[in-house]
Amino acid sequence: MVLPCICRKKKALQGIPCKQTRREETCLAMGSIAQTLIQMELGWQIAKSQVMEIIRRNQEEGLVLQPSNTRKIEFLCSCCGCCCSIESGPYNG
């Protein structure tokens, strides 16, 4: 399933548009997490060919694929340096 990138959504609400892409629907969820998000109406189911097209477009636009840190991938985010927390700069901890 595909869902809007929460990082880009947050920045857009702050009035800071993404410099990397205008698309928000760049993140993917799989398995039971996907089913839950669909039930919550936070995303929608798409065909495998659509998944591959989203991934291709994300890579063409310079987004970095970031899978969830689990044995079985639940999320596949497509991050940018201007919006996404995981790509926002050096660790400050």
SULNORRA-V431553 format. One record per pair of residues at least 12 apart in sequence whose ideal C-beta (glycine too) atoms are under 10 Angstrom apart, sorted by the first residue. I is the first residue (numbers start at 1). J is the second residue. Records with the same first field share a line. If there is no record, write none. Layout:
I->J ; J
This chain:
1->27 ; 28 ; 29 ; 30 ; 31 ; 33 ; 34 ; 35 ; 36 ; 37 ; 38 ; 42 ; 43 ; 44 ; 45 ; 46 ; 51
2->25 ; 26 ; 27 ; 28 ; 29 ; 34 ; 37 ; 43 ; 44 ; 45 ; 46 ; 50 ; 51 ; 54
3->24 ; 25 ; 26 ; 27 ; 28 ; 29 ; 34 ; 37 ; 38 ; 40 ; 42 ; 43 ; 44 ; 75 ; 77
4->23 ; 24 ; 25 ; 26 ; 27 ; 42 ; 43
5->18 ; 21 ; 23 ; 24 ; 25 ; 26 ; 27 ; 58 ; 63 ; 77 ; 78 ; 79 ; 80 ; 83 ; 84
6->24 ; 27 ; 42 ; 77 ; 83 ; 84 ; 85
7->24 ; 26 ; 27 ; 77 ; 78 ; 79 ; 80 ; 82 ; 83 ; 84 ; 85 ; 86 ; 87 ; 88
8->20 ; 21 ; 22 ; 23 ; 24 ; 25 ; 26 ; 27 ; 78 ; 79 ; 80 ; 82 ; 83 ; 84
9->24 ; 83
10->83 ; 84 ; 85
11->80 ; 82 ; 83 ; 84
12->24 ; 83
14->83
16->82 ; 83
17->82 ; 83
18->61 ; 63 ; 80 ; 81 ; 82 ; 83 ; 84
19->62 ; 80 ; 81 ; 82 ; 83
20->58 ; 61 ; 62 ; 63 ; 64 ; 78 ; 79 ; 80 ; 81 ; 82 ; 83 ; 84 ; 87
21->57 ; 58 ; 60 ; 61 ; 62 ; 63 ; 78 ; 80 ; 82 ; 83
22->61
23->54 ; 57 ; 58 ; 61 ; 63 ; 78
24->83
25->43 ; 44 ; 46 ; 54 ; 78
26->54 ; 55 ; 57 ; 58 ; 61 ; 63 ; 65 ; 76 ; 77 ; 78 ; 79 ; 80 ; 84
27->43 ; 54 ; 58 ; 63 ; 66 ; 75 ; 76 ; 77 ; 78 ; 79 ; 84
28->43 ; 46 ; 50 ; 51 ; 54 ; 55 ; 58 ; 65 ; 67 ; 73 ; 74 ; 75 ; 76 ; 77 ; 78
29->42 ; 43 ; 68 ; 73 ; 74 ; 75 ; 76 ; 77
30->51 ; 67 ; 68 ; 72 ; 73 ; 74 ; 75 ; 76
31->72 ; 73 ; 74 ; 75
32->72 ; 74
33->68 ; 70 ; 72 ; 73 ; 74 ; 75
34->74 ; 75
37->75
51->76
54->76 ; 78
55->76 ; 78
57->78
58->76 ; 77 ; 78 ; 79 ; 80
59->78
61->78 ; 80
62->78 ; 80 ; 81
63->77 ; 78 ; 79 ; 80 ; 81 ; 84 ; 87
64->77 ; 78 ; 79 ; 80 ; 81 ; 84 ; 86 ; 87
65->77 ; 78 ; 79
66->78 ; 79 ; 84 ; 86 ; 87
